[in-house]
Amino acid sequence: MKLTERTLTFTGLALALYLGGSAYFATAPNAAVAGAGRSGGVHAEPKASTVAVVDTYRIAVKLMDTARFKDRIESKRKEWADKLAPLEKNLDELANKLRAMGPEAKGPEAETTAREFETKRQEYGALRQQAEREMDGFVAGVNFEAFKQVVDSAAAIADKKGYSLVLSSRGTGPEEMKAPDSSGAFVQSLLARPVIKSTTADDITADVIADLKLE
C-alpha cells in the first residue's frame, strides 16, 4: 500500500512523513586565519558540509510497496472481510425475502423479517465501523514502522559519512514538483520541501535505498 504526498496520513500517512529544519554551513571562524586570507597570506578553505538531505517519502513509498509490508495490510483486510461476509450474506437473504413479500406485506412473518433485517443491519454497521477504525490504526502503524526503518537507516548512514544533521525533504526537480490542483495540495507540497537547494553529494537517498535493499 503506497504512501501519498497528499496524505499522511501514510494514514496519512500522515502518517506525517515530512520533517523540517534549518541547514547550517560552517566556515572557518578563526579571525586570524580569515585576516590572513584577506591579506593574501593564507586562504581559508570553507569547512565541508555536515548537513545531508534524504527523501524519506520516496523511500517509504518504495518500502511500503514491498511484500513484507503490503502483504501484512492485505492479510488484515482479508481478516476483516471474512468477519463481515456472514453478516453481509445474511442481510442479502433477508432483503431478498422482504422484496419477495412486497412493500404491502403484513402479518407476523413480514414483521419478524423486517425486525430481524433491522437488527442485522445495525449489527453489521457497528462491526463495519469497528473494522474501519482498526484498519486505519493498523495501516498507520505499518506506515510508521516503514518510516522508522527509513529514519534509522538514514541516521546510520549519516554517522558513517560524518553528517551531524539530516533533513527530510522531497525533491525539487521538474519531475518531482508538479503544479498543485488545490490549495491543500499546495500546502502539502510546500511543507514537504523545507530544503530548497542542496548538492547531489549531500543527498543520501540512494544510499538509504541501497541499505534497505529497495533497488
LOBA-386098 format. One record per residue: residue number from 1; x, z, y of N, C-alpha, C in turn. Coordinates in steps of 0.1 Angstrom, whole numbers, plus 2048, in hexadecimal, padded with zeros to 3 digits. Each point is the difference from the previous one (the first is absolute). Layout:
BEGIN
atom seq=NUM&nx=X&nz=Z&ny=Y&cax=X&caz=Z&cay=Y&cx=X&cz=Z&cy=Y
...
END
This chain:
BEGIN
atom seq=1&nx=808&nz=800&ny=7F4&cax=7F8&caz=800&cay=80C&cx=809&cz=800&cy=80C
atom seq=2&nx=7FD&nz=7F7&ny=80A&cax=809&caz=7FF&cay=80B&cx=7FC&cz=809&cy=80C
atom seq=3&nx=80B&nz=804&ny=807&cax=7FE&caz=807&cay=80C&cx=7FE&cz=7F5&cy=80B
atom seq=4&nx=7F8&nz=803&ny=80A&cax=7FE&caz=7F5&cay=80A&cx=804&cz=806&cy=80E
atom seq=5&nx=804&nz=7F8&ny=809&cax=804&caz=805&cay=80D&cx=7F5&cz=805&cy=808
atom seq=6&nx=7F3&nz=7FB&ny=7FE&cax=7F5&caz=804&cay=808&cx=7FB&cz=80E&cy=7FB
atom seq=7&nx=804&nz=804&ny=7F4&cax=7FC&caz=80D&cay=7FA&cx=807&cz=80C&cy=805
atom seq=8&nx=804&nz=804&ny=7F1&cax=807&caz=80D&cay=7FE&cx=7FB&cz=809&cy=806
atom seq=9&nx=7FA&nz=7FB&ny=7F3&cax=7FC&caz=805&cay=800&cx=800&cz=807&cy=7FA
atom seq=10&nx=817&nz=7E9&ny=7EB&cax=803&caz=802&cay=7FD&cx=7FA&cz=802&cy=7FD
atom seq=11&nx=7E4&nz=80A&ny=807&cax=7FC&caz=807&cay=7FA&cx=802&cz=80A&cy=808
atom seq=12&nx=810&nz=7E8&ny=811&cax=7FB&caz=803&cay=801&cx=80D&cz=800&cy=804
atom seq=13&nx=7FD&nz=804&ny=7EE&cax=809&caz=7FF&cay=807&cx=800&cz=803&cy=7F6
atom seq=14&nx=7FB&nz=80F&ny=823&cax=805&caz=7FB&cay=7FD&cx=807&cz=806&cy=7FF
atom seq=15&nx=7FC&nz=80B&ny=7E8&cax=808&caz=7FC&cay=804&cx=805&cz=7FB&cy=804
atom seq=16&nx=806&nz=80A&ny=815&cax=806&caz=7F8&cay=80A&cx=80E&cz=7FD&cy=7FB
atom seq=17&nx=804&nz=7F3&ny=801&cax=80D&caz=7FC&cay=7FC&cx=80A&cz=7FD&cy=80C
atom seq=18&nx=7FB&nz=804&ny=80C&cax=808&caz=7FD&cay=80C&cx=808&cz=80C&cy=805
atom seq=19&nx=80D&nz=7FF&ny=803&cax=808&caz=80B&cay=806&cx=805&cz=7FB&cy=80D
atom seq=20&nx=801&nz=809&ny=809&cax=806&caz=7FD&cay=80D&cx=80D&cz=807&cy=803
atom seq=21&nx=806&nz=7FD&ny=80B&cax=80D&caz=807&cay=803&cx=807&cz=7F9&cy=80C
atom seq=22&nx=80B&nz=805&ny=804&cax=808&caz=7FA&cay=80A&cx=80E&cz=7FD&cy=7FB
atom seq=23&nx=806&nz=7F5&ny=803&cax=80D&caz=7FD&cay=7FB&cx=80A&cz=804&cy=80B
atom seq=24&nx=80B&nz=807&ny=7FB&cax=80A&caz=804&cay=809&cx=80D&cz=7FA&cy=7FB
atom seq=25&nx=807&nz=7F9&ny=809&cax=80D&caz=7FA&cay=7FD&cx=80B&cz=807&cy=808
atom seq=26&nx=80A&nz=805&ny=7FA&cax=80A&caz=808&cay=807&cx=80C&cz=7F7&cy=803
atom seq=27&nx=805&nz=801&ny=80C&cax=80C&caz=7F9&cay=804&cx=80B&cz=80B&cy=803
atom seq=28&nx=80C&nz=7FC&ny=801&cax=80B&caz=80A&cay=802&cx=7FD&cz=808&cy=80C
atom seq=29&nx=7FE&nz=80E&ny=7FF&cax=7FC&caz=808&cay=80B&cx=80C&cz=806&cy=807
atom seq=30&nx=80C&nz=7FE&ny=7FB&cax=80C&caz=806&cay=806&cx=803&cz=7FA&cy=80D
atom seq=31&nx=800&nz=808&ny=80B&cax=802&caz=7FA&cay=80D&cx=80E&cz=7FA&cy=802
atom seq=32&nx=80A&nz=807&ny=7FA&cax=80E&caz=7FB&cay=801&cx=801&cz=7F2&cy=7FA
atom seq=33&nx=7FA&nz=7FE&ny=7F4&cax=801&caz=7F3&cay=7FA&cx=7F8&cz=7F6&cy=808
atom seq=34&nx=7F5&nz=804&ny=805&cax=7F8&caz=7F6&cay=807&cx=807&cz=7FC&cy=80D
atom seq=35&nx=807&nz=80A&ny=806&cax=807&caz=7FD&cay=80D&cx=80C&cz=7F7&cy=7FD
atom seq=36&nx=807&nz=802&ny=7F4&cax=80B&caz=7F7&cay=7FD&cx=7FB&cz=7F2&cy=7FE
atom seq=37&nx=7F4&nz=7FF&ny=7FA&cax=7FB&caz=7F3&cay=7FE&cx=7FD&cz=7F8&cy=80D
atom seq=38&nx=7FC&nz=808&ny=80A&cax=7FD&caz=7F9&cay=80D&cx=80D&cz=7FC&cy=807
atom seq=39&nx=80B&nz=808&ny=7FD&cax=80C&caz=7FD&cay=807&cx=809&cz=7F5&cy=7F9
atom seq=40&nx=7FB&nz=7FB&ny=7F4&cax=806&caz=7F6&cay=7F9&cx=80A&cz=805&cy=7F5
atom seq=41&nx=801&nz=80E&ny=7FE&cax=808&caz=805&cay=7F6&cx=7FB&cz=7FF&cy=7F2
atom seq=42&nx=7F5&nz=808&ny=7FD&cax=7FA&caz=801&cay=7F3&cx=7F2&cz=7FC&cy=801
atom seq=43&nx=7FB&nz=7F7&ny=7F8&cax=7F2&caz=7FC&cay=800&cx=7F9&cz=808&cy=7F5
atom seq=44&nx=7F6&nz=807&ny=804&cax=7F8&caz=809&cay=7F7&cx=7F7&cz=7F7&cy=7F8
atom seq=45&nx=801&nz=801&ny=7F3&cax=7F7&caz=7F9&cay=7F7&cx=7F3&cz=808&cy=7FE
atom seq=46&nx=7F4&nz=7FA&ny=801&cax=7F4&caz=807&cay=7FE&cx=7FF&cz=805&cy=7F2
atom seq=47&nx=7FA&nz=80C&ny=7FE&cax=7FE&caz=806&cay=7F3&cx=7F6&cz=7F7&cy=7F8
atom seq=48&nx=803&nz=7FF&ny=7F3&cax=7F6&caz=7F8&cay=7F8&cx=7F3&cz=807&cy=800
atom seq=49&nx=7F5&nz=7F8&ny=7FE&cax=7F3&caz=805&cay=800&cx=7FE&cz=809&cy=7F4
atom seq=50&nx=7F9&nz=80C&ny=802&cax=7FC&caz=809&cay=7F6&cx=7F1&cz=7FF&cy=7FD
atom seq=51&nx=7FA&nz=7F6&ny=805&cax=7F1&caz=7FF&cay=7FF&cx=7FD&cz=7F3&cy=7F7
atom seq=52&nx=7F8&nz=802&ny=7F6&cax=7FC&caz=7F5&cay=7F8&cx=7F0&cz=7FF&cy=801
atom seq=53&nx=7FC&nz=7F4&ny=7FC&cax=7F1&caz=7FD&cay=7FF&cx=7FC&cz=7FC&cy=7F2
atom seq=54&nx=7F4&nz=803&ny=7FD&cax=7FB&caz=7FC&cay=7F3&cx=7F1&cz=7FD&cy=801
atom seq=55&nx=7FC&nz=7F5&ny=7F9&cax=7F2&caz=7FD&cay=800&cx=7F9&cz=806&cy=7F4
atom seq=56&nx=7FC&nz=80D&ny=803&cax=7FA&caz=808&cay=7F5&cx=7F2&cz=7FA&cy=7FB
atom seq=57&nx=7F9&nz=7FA&ny=809&cax=7F3&caz=7FA&cay=7FD&cx=802&cz=7F4&cy=7F6
atom seq=58&nx=809&nz=7F7&ny=803&cax=803&caz=7F5&cay=7F8&cx=804&cz=804&cy=7F1
atom seq=59&nx=809&nz=80A&ny=800&cax=805&caz=805&cay=7F3&cx=7F5&cz=807&cy=7F8
atom seq=60&nx=7F8&nz=808&ny=807&cax=7F5&caz=807&cay=7F9&cx=7F6&cz=7F7&cy=7FA
atom seq=61&nx=7FD&nz=7F5&ny=808&cax=7F7&caz=7F6&cay=7FB&cx=805&cz=7FA&cy=7F3
atom seq=62&nx=80D&nz=7FD&ny=7FF&cax=806&caz=7FA&cay=7F4&cx=800&cz=80A&cy=7F5
atom seq=63&nx=802&nz=80D&ny=803&cax=800&caz=80A&cay=7F6&cx=7F2&cz=802&cy=7FA
atom seq=64&nx=7F6&nz=801&ny=809&cax=7F2&caz=802&cay=7FB&cx=7FB&cz=7F4&cy=7F8
atom seq=65&nx=807&nz=7F5&ny=801&cax=7FC&caz=7F4&cay=7F8&cx=806&cz=7FF&cy=7F3
atom seq=66&nx=808&nz=80A&ny=7FC&cax=806&caz=801&cay=7F3&cx=7F7&cz=807&cy=7F6
atom seq=67&nx=802&nz=7FD&ny=7F3&cax=7F8&caz=806&cay=7F6&cx=7FF&cz=80F&cy=800
atom seq=68&nx=80C&nz=806&ny=803&cax=800&caz=80F&cay=800&cx=7F7&cz=806&cy=80A
atom seq=69&nx=7FC&nz=7FA&ny=80A&cax=7F6&caz=805&cay=80A&cx=7F2&cz=7FA&cy=7FE
atom seq=70&nx=800&nz=7F2&ny=7FF&cax=7F4&caz=7F9&cay=800&cx=7F8&cz=804&cy=7F3
atom seq=71&nx=806&nz=801&ny=7F5&cax=7F9&caz=803&cay=7F4&cx=7FA&cz=80E&cy=800
atom seq=72&nx=806&nz=809&ny=807&cax=7FA&caz=80E&cay=801&cx=7F3&cz=800&cy=807
atom seq=73&nx=800&nz=7F8&ny=80B&cax=7F4&caz=7FF&cay=808&cx=7F5&cz=7F9&cy=7F8
atom seq=74&nx=803&nz=7F5&ny=7F9&cax=7F7&caz=7F9&cay=7F8&cx=7FA&cz=809&cy=7F5
atom seq=75&nx=809&nz=808&ny=7FA&cax=7FB&caz=809&cay=7F5&cx=7F6&cz=80A&cy=805
atom seq=76&nx=803&nz=806&ny=80C&cax=7F7&caz=809&cay=806&cx=7F2&cz=7FA&cy=804
atom seq=77&nx=801&nz=7F4&ny=805&cax=7F4&caz=7F8&cay=804&cx=7F7&cz=7FE&cy=7F3
atom seq=78&nx=807&nz=7FC&ny=7F5&cax=7F9&caz=7FE&cay=7F4&cx=7F9&cz=80D&cy=7FA
atom seq=79&nx=808&nz=80B&ny=802&cax=7FB&caz=80D&cay=7FB&cx=7F2&cz=803&cy=807
atom seq=80&nx=800&nz=7FD&ny=80D&cax=7F3&caz=803&cay=808&cx=7F5&cz=7F6&cy=7FC
atom seq=81&nx=804&nz=7F4&ny=7FE&cax=7F7&caz=7F5&cay=7FD&cx=7F9&cz=804&cy=7F2
atom seq=82&nx=808&nz=805&ny=7F7&cax=7FA&caz=804&cay=7F3&cx=7F7&cz=80B&cy=801
atom seq=83&nx=802&nz=809&ny=80A&cax=7F7&caz=80C&cay=802&cx=7F3&cz=7FB&cy=806
atom seq=84&nx=801&nz=7F7&ny=809&cax=7F4&caz=7FB&cay=807&cx=7F8&cz=7F6&cy=7F8
atom seq=85&nx=806&nz=7F9&ny=7F6&cax=7F9&caz=7F6&cay=7F9&cx=7F3&cz=804&cy=7F9
atom seq=86&nx=800&nz=80C&ny=7F9&cax=7F4&caz=804&cay=7F9&cx=7F4&cz=802&cy=809
atom seq=87&nx=803&nz=806&ny=80C&cax=7F5&caz=803&cay=80A&cx=7FB&cz=7F3&cy=805
atom seq=88&nx=809&nz=7F6&ny=803&cax=7FC&caz=7F3&cay=805&cx=7F7&cz=7F9&cy=7F6
atom seq=89&nx=804&nz=801&ny=7F3&cax=7F8&caz=7FA&cay=7F6&cx=7F2&cz=806&cy=7FF
atom seq=90&nx=800&nz=80D&ny=801&cax=7F3&caz=808&cay=7FF&cx=7F7&cz=7FC&cy=80C
atom seq=91&nx=806&nz=7FF&ny=80C&cax=7F8&caz=7FC&cay=80C&cx=7FB&cz=7F2&cy=7FF
atom seq=92&nx=808&nz=7F7&ny=7FA&cax=7FB&caz=7F2&cay=7FF&cx=7F4&cz=800&cy=7F6
atom seq=93&nx=801&nz=807&ny=7F5&cax=7F5&caz=801&cay=7F6&cx=7F3&cz=805&cy=807
atom seq=94&nx=801&nz=80B&ny=807&cax=7F5&caz=806&cay=807&cx=7FA&cz=7F7&cy=80A
atom seq=95&nx=809&nz=7F9&ny=808&cax=7FB&caz=7F7&cay=80A&cx=7F8&cz=7F4&cy=7FA
atom seq=96&nx=805&nz=7FB&ny=7F5&cax=7F9&caz=7F5&cay=7F9&cx=7F3&cz=805&cy=7FB
atom seq=97&nx=7FF&nz=80C&ny=7FB&cax=7F4&caz=806&cay=7FA&cx=7F6&cz=801&cy=80B
atom seq=98&nx=804&nz=805&ny=80C&cax=7F7&caz=801&cay=80B&cx=7FB&cz=7F3&cy=805
atom seq=99&nx=809&nz=7F6&ny=800&cax=7FC&caz=7F2&cay=805&cx=7F6&cz=7FB&cy=7F6
atom seq=100&nx=801&nz=802&ny=7F3&cax=7F7&caz=7FB&cay=7F6&cx=7F2&cz=806&cy=802
atom seq=101&nx=800&nz=80D&ny=804&cax=7F3&caz=807&cay=802&cx=7F8&cz=7FA&cy=80C
atom seq=102&nx=808&nz=7FB&ny=80A&cax=7FA&caz=7FB&cay=80C&cx=7FF&cz=80A&cy=80B
atom seq=103&nx=7FE&nz=7FB&ny=80C&cax=800&caz=80A&cay=80C&cx=7F3&cz=808&cy=800
atom seq=104&nx=7F6&nz=7FC&ny=7F9&cax=7F3&caz=807&cay=801&cx=7FF&cz=809&cy=7F4
atom seq=105&nx=80A&nz=802&ny=7F8&cax=7FF&caz=808&cay=7F3&cx=7FD&cz=80F&cy=804
atom seq=106&nx=7F7&nz=805&ny=7F8&cax=7FD&caz=80F&cay=801&cx=7FF&cz=806&cy=7F3
atom seq=107&nx=7FE&nz=80D&ny=800&cax=800&caz=807&cay=7F3&cx=80C&cz=808&cy=7FD
atom seq=108&nx=800&nz=809&ny=7F6&cax=80B&caz=808&cay=7FD&cx=80D&cz=7F9&cy=7FD
atom seq=109&nx=7FF&nz=7F5&ny=7F9&cax=80D&caz=7F9&cay=7FC&cx=807&cz=7FA&cy=80D
atom seq=110&nx=7F8&nz=7FA&ny=808&cax=805&caz=7FB&cay=80D&cx=807&cz=80B&cy=808
atom seq=111&nx=7F9&nz=80B&ny=802&cax=805&caz=80B&cay=808&cx=80C&cz=806&cy=7FA
atom seq=112&nx=800&nz=802&ny=7F3&cax=80C&caz=805&cay=7F9&cx=80C&cz=7F7&cy=801
atom seq=113&nx=7FE&nz=7F3&ny=7FF&cax=80B&caz=7F7&cay=801&cx=805&cz=7FF&cy=80E
atom seq=114&nx=7F7&nz=801&ny=80A&cax=804&caz=800&cay=80E&cx=809&cz=80C&cy=804
atom seq=115&nx=7FB&nz=80C&ny=7FB&cax=807&caz=80C&cay=802&cx=80E&cz=800&cy=7FA
atom seq=116&nx=801&nz=7FB&ny=7F3&cax=80C&caz=7FF&cay=7F9&cx=80A&cz=7F7&cy=807
atom seq=117&nx=7FB&nz=7F5&ny=805&cax=808&caz=7F6&cay=808&cx=806&cz=806&cy=80C
atom seq=118&nx=7F8&nz=808&ny=808&cax=804&caz=806&cay=80C&cx=80B&cz=80B&cy=7FD
atom seq=119&nx=7FE&nz=807&ny=7F5&cax=80A&caz=80B&cay=7FC&cx=80D&cz=7F9&cy=7FD
atom seq=120&nx=7FF&nz=7F6&ny=7F8&cax=80D&caz=7F9&cay=7FB&cx=806&cz=7F9&cy=80C
atom seq=121&nx=7F8&nz=7FB&ny=809&cax=806&caz=7F9&cay=80C&cx=808&cz=80A&cy=809
atom seq=122&nx=7FB&nz=80C&ny=802&cax=807&caz=80B&cay=807&cx=80C&cz=804&cy=7F9
atom seq=123&nx=7FF&nz=802&ny=7F3&cax=80B&caz=804&cay=7F8&cx=80C&cz=7F6&cy=800
atom seq=124&nx=7FC&nz=7F3&ny=800&cax=80A&caz=7F5&cay=801&cx=806&cz=800&cy=80E
atom seq=125&nx=7F8&nz=802&ny=80A&cax=805&caz=800&cay=80E&cx=80B&cz=80B&cy=802
atom seq=126&nx=7FD&nz=80C&ny=7FB&cax=809&caz=80B&cay=801&cx=80D&cz=7FD&cy=7F8
atom seq=127&nx=7FF&nz=7FB&ny=7F4&cax=80C&caz=7FD&cay=7F8&cx=808&cz=7F5&cy=807
atom seq=128&nx=7FA&nz=7F6&ny=806&cax=807&caz=7F5&cay=806&cx=807&cz=805&cy=80C
atom seq=129&nx=7FA&nz=809&ny=808&cax=807&caz=806&cay=80C&cx=80C&cz=808&cy=7FB
atom seq=130&nx=7FF&nz=808&ny=7F5&cax=80B&caz=807&cay=7FB&cx=80B&cz=7F7&cy=7FC
atom seq=131&nx=7FC&nz=7F5&ny=7FA&cax=80A&caz=7F6&cay=7FB&cx=808&cz=7FA&cy=80C
atom seq=132&nx=7F9&nz=7FD&ny=80B&cax=806&caz=7FA&cay=80C&cx=809&cz=80A&cy=806
atom seq=133&nx=7FC&nz=80D&ny=801&cax=809&caz=80A&cay=806&cx=80D&cz=802&cy=7F8
atom seq=134&nx=7FE&nz=801&ny=7F3&cax=80B&caz=802&cay=7F7&cx=80A&cz=7F4&cy=7FF
atom seq=135&nx=7FA&nz=7F4&ny=800&cax=808&caz=7F4&cay=800&cx=808&cz=7FF&cy=80D
atom seq=136&nx=7F9&nz=804&ny=80B&cax=807&caz=7FF&cay=80D&cx=80C&cz=809&cy=801
atom seq=137&nx=7FE&nz=80C&ny=7FB&cax=80B&caz=80A&cay=7FF&cx=80B&cz=7FC&cy=7F7
atom seq=138&nx=7FC&nz=7FA&ny=7F4&cax=80A&caz=7FC&cay=7F6&cx=808&cz=7F5&cy=806
atom seq=139&nx=7FA&nz=7F6&ny=806&cax=807&caz=7F4&cay=805&cx=80A&cz=805&cy=80B
atom seq=140&nx=7FB&nz=809&ny=809&cax=808&caz=805&cay=80A&cx=80D&cz=807&cy=7FB
atom seq=141&nx=7FE&nz=807&ny=7F5&cax=80B&caz=807&cay=7FA&cx=80A&cz=7F7&cy=7FA
atom seq=142&nx=7FB&nz=7F5&ny=7F9&cax=809&caz=7F6&cay=7FA&cx=808&cz=7F9&cy=80B
atom seq=143&nx=7F9&nz=7FD&ny=80B&cax=806&caz=7F9&cay=80C&cx=80B&cz=809&cy=805
atom seq=144&nx=7FD&nz=80D&ny=802&cax=80A&caz=809&cay=805&cx=80C&cz=801&cy=7F7
atom seq=145&nx=7FE&nz=800&ny=7F3&cax=80B&caz=801&cay=7F6&cx=809&cz=7F4&cy=802
atom seq=146&nx=7FA&nz=7F4&ny=801&cax=808&caz=7F4&cay=802&cx=808&cz=801&cy=80D
atom seq=147&nx=7F9&nz=805&ny=80B&cax=807&caz=801&cay=80D&cx=80B&cz=80A&cy=7FF
atom seq=148&nx=7FE&nz=80B&ny=7F9&cax=80B&caz=80A&cay=7FF&cx=80C&cz=7FB&cy=7F8
atom seq=149&nx=7FE&nz=7F7&ny=7F6&cax=80B&caz=7FA&cay=7F9&cx=808&cz=7F7&cy=80A
atom seq=150&nx=7F9&nz=7F9&ny=808&cax=807&caz=7F7&cay=80A&cx=808&cz=809&cy=80A
atom seq=151&nx=7FA&nz=80B&ny=805&cax=807&caz=809&cay=809&cx=80C&cz=806&cy=7FA
atom seq=152&nx=7FF&nz=805&ny=7F3&cax=80B&caz=806&cay=7F9&cx=80B&cz=7F6&cy=7FE
atom seq=153&nx=7FD&nz=7F4&ny=7FC&cax=80A&caz=7F5&cay=7FE&cx=807&cz=7FD&cy=80D
atom seq=154&nx=7F8&nz=7FE&ny=80B&cax=806&caz=7FD&cay=80D&cx=80A&cz=80B&cy=805
atom seq=155&nx=7FC&nz=80D&ny=7FE&cax=808&caz=80B&cay=804&cx=80D&cz=800&cy=7F8
atom seq=156&nx=7FF&nz=7FD&ny=7F3&cax=80C&caz=801&cay=7F8&cx=80A&cz=7F4&cy=804
atom seq=157&nx=7FA&nz=7F5&ny=802&cax=809&caz=7F4&cay=804&cx=806&cz=802&cy=80E
atom seq=158&nx=7F8&nz=807&ny=809&cax=805&caz=803&cay=80D&cx=80C&cz=809&cy=7FF
atom seq=159&nx=7FF&nz=80A&ny=7F8&cax=80B&caz=809&cay=7FE&cx=80D&cz=7F9&cy=7FB
atom seq=160&nx=7FE&nz=7F7&ny=7F7&cax=80C&caz=7F9&cay=7FA&cx=806&cz=7F7&cy=80B
atom seq=161&nx=7F8&nz=7FA&ny=809&cax=805&caz=7F7&cay=80A&cx=804&cz=807&cy=80D
atom seq=162&nx=7FE&nz=80D&ny=800&cax=804&caz=807&cay=80C&cx=7F6&cz=801&cy=80C
atom seq=163&nx=7F4&nz=7FD&ny=7FD&cax=7F6&caz=800&cay=80B&cx=7FA&cz=80E&cy=802
atom seq=164&nx=7FF&nz=805&ny=80C&cax=7FA&caz=80D&cay=802&cx=7F1&cz=800&cy=804
atom seq=165&nx=7FB&nz=7F4&ny=803&cax=7F2&caz=7FF&cay=804&cx=7FB&cz=7F2&cy=7FA
atom seq=166&nx=7F4&nz=801&ny=7FA&cax=7FA&caz=7F4&cay=7FA&cx=7F2&cz=7FF&cy=806
atom seq=167&nx=7FC&nz=7F5&ny=807&cax=7F3&caz=7FD&cay=806&cx=7F8&cz=7F7&cy=7F7
atom seq=168&nx=7F4&nz=803&ny=7FE&cax=7F7&caz=7F7&cay=7F8&cx=7F9&cz=7F7&cy=80A
atom seq=169&nx=801&nz=7F3&ny=7FE&cax=7FA&caz=7F7&cay=809&cx=7FD&cz=7F2&cy=7FA
atom seq=170&nx=7F5&nz=7FA&ny=802&cax=7FD&caz=7F3&cay=7FB&cx=809&cz=7F6&cy=808
atom seq=171&nx=802&nz=7F4&ny=7FA&cax=808&caz=7F6&cay=806&cx=7F9&cz=7FA&cy=80C
atom seq=172&nx=809&nz=7FA&ny=808&cax=7FA&caz=7FA&cay=80D&cx=802&cz=7F0&cy=800
atom seq=173&nx=803&nz=7FB&ny=7F4&cax=802&caz=7F1&cay=7FF&cx=7F3&cz=7F9&cy=801
atom seq=174&nx=800&nz=7F3&ny=803&cax=7F4&caz=7F8&cay=802&cx=7F7&cz=800&cy=7F3
atom seq=175&nx=806&nz=801&ny=7F4&cax=7F8&caz=800&cay=7F4&cx=7F9&cz=80E&cy=7FE
atom seq=176&nx=806&nz=80A&ny=806&cax=7FA&caz=80E&cay=7FE&cx=7F7&cz=804&cy=80B
atom seq=177&nx=801&nz=7FA&ny=80C&cax=7F8&caz=804&cay=80B&cx=7F5&cz=7F5&cy=802
atom seq=178&nx=7F4&nz=803&ny=7FD&cax=7F5&caz=7F6&cay=802&cx=7F7&cz=806&cy=80B
atom seq=179&nx=7FA&nz=7F6&ny=808&cax=7F7&caz=805&cay=80A&cx=7F4&cz=807&cy=7FA
atom seq=180&nx=7FD&nz=80D&ny=805&cax=7F6&caz=808&cay=7FB&cx=7F2&cz=7FA&cy=803
atom seq=181&nx=7F6&nz=803&ny=7F7&cax=7F3&caz=7FB&cay=802&cx=7F6&cz=80A&cy=805
atom seq=182&nx=806&nz=80C&ny=803&cax=7F8&caz=80B&cay=806&cx=809&cz=80A&cy=807
atom seq=183&nx=7FA&nz=808&ny=809&cax=808&caz=80A&cay=807&cx=805&cz=80A&cy=7F6
atom seq=184&nx=7F9&nz=803&ny=7F6&cax=805&caz=80A&cay=7F6&cx=80C&cz=7FB&cy=7F8
atom seq=185&nx=7FF&nz=7F3&ny=7FD&cax=80C&caz=7F9&cay=7F9&cx=80C&cz=800&cy=809
atom seq=186&nx=7FE&nz=7FE&ny=80D&cax=80B&caz=800&cay=80A&cx=806&cz=80E&cy=800
atom seq=187&nx=7F8&nz=80B&ny=801&cax=806&caz=80D&cay=800&cx=808&cz=803&cy=7F4
atom seq=188&nx=7FA&nz=7FC&ny=7F4&cax=807&caz=802&cay=7F3&cx=80E&cz=7F9&cy=800
atom seq=189&nx=800&nz=7F3&ny=805&cax=80C&caz=7F9&cay=801&cx=80A&cz=806&cy=809
atom seq=190&nx=7FB&nz=805&ny=80B&cax=809&caz=807&cay=80A&cx=807&cz=80C&cy=7FA
atom seq=191&nx=7F7&nz=809&ny=7FA&cax=805&caz=80C&cay=7FA&cx=80A&cz=7FE&cy=7F4
atom seq=192&nx=7FE&nz=7F4&ny=7FA&cax=808&caz=7FD&cay=7F4&cx=80E&cz=7FC&cy=804
atom seq=193&nx=803&nz=7FD&ny=80D&cax=80D&caz=7FB&cay=804&cx=806&cz=808&cy=80B
atom seq=194&nx=804&nz=80C&ny=7FE&cax=807&caz=808&cay=80A&cx=80E&cz=7FA&cy=804
atom seq=195&nx=805&nz=7F8&ny=7F7&cax=80D&caz=7FA&cay=803&cx=7FE&cz=7F1&cy=804
atom seq=196&nx=804&nz=7FD&ny=80C&cax=7FF&caz=7F3&cay=806&cx=80B&cz=7F6&cy=7FC
atom seq=197&nx=80C&nz=805&ny=7FF&cax=80B&caz=7F8&cay=7FD&cx=80A&cz=808&cy=7F8
atom seq=198&nx=806&nz=7FA&ny=7F5&cax=80B&caz=806&cay=7F9&cx=808&cz=7F5&cy=7F9
atom seq=199&nx=80C&nz=803&ny=7FC&cax=809&caz=7F6&cay=7F9&cx=7FD&cz=800&cy=7F2
atom seq=200&nx=802&nz=7F4&ny=7FA&cax=7FE&caz=7FE&cay=7F1&cx=809&cz=80A&cy=7F8
atom seq=201&nx=80C&nz=803&ny=806&cax=809&caz=809&cay=7F9&cx=7FB&cz=80E&cy=7FE
atom seq=202&nx=7F7&nz=804&ny=809&cax=7FA&caz=80D&cay=800&cx=7F3&cz=801&cy=7F9
atom seq=203&nx=7FB&nz=7F5&ny=7FA&cax=7F4&caz=800&cay=7F9&cx=802&cz=802&cy=7F2
atom seq=204&nx=7FB&nz=80B&ny=7FA&cax=803&caz=804&cay=7F2&cx=7F4&cz=7FC&cy=7F7
atom seq=205&nx=7F7&nz=7F8&ny=805&cax=7F4&caz=7FD&cay=7F8&cx=804&cz=7FA&cy=7F3
atom seq=206&nx=809&nz=7F6&ny=800&cax=804&caz=7F9&cay=7F4&cx=807&cz=80A&cy=7F6
atom seq=207&nx=807&nz=809&ny=805&cax=807&caz=80A&cay=7F8&cx=7F6&cz=809&cy=7F8
atom seq=208&nx=7F5&nz=804&ny=807&cax=7F6&caz=808&cay=7FA&cx=7F8&cz=7F8&cy=7F6
atom seq=209&nx=7FD&nz=7F4&ny=803&cax=7FA&caz=7F7&cay=7F6&cx=808&cz=7FF&cy=7F3
atom seq=210&nx=80D&nz=7FE&ny=802&cax=808&caz=7FF&cay=7F4&cx=801&cz=80D&cy=7F9
atom seq=211&nx=801&nz=80B&ny=807&cax=801&caz=80D&cay=7FA&cx=7F4&cz=803&cy=7F7
atom seq=212&nx=7F4&nz=7FC&ny=805&cax=7F4&caz=803&cay=7F9&cx=7FC&cz=7F5&cy=7F6
atom seq=213&nx=80A&nz=7F6&ny=7FE&cax=7FE&caz=7F5&cay=7F7&cx=7F3&cz=7F8&cy=802
atom seq=214&nx=7FF&nz=7FC&ny=80D&cax=7F4&caz=7F9&cay=803&cx=803&cz=7F1&cy=803
atom seq=215&nx=80C&nz=7FB&ny=7FD&cax=804&caz=7F3&cay=803&cx=7F9&cz=7F6&cy=7F7
END
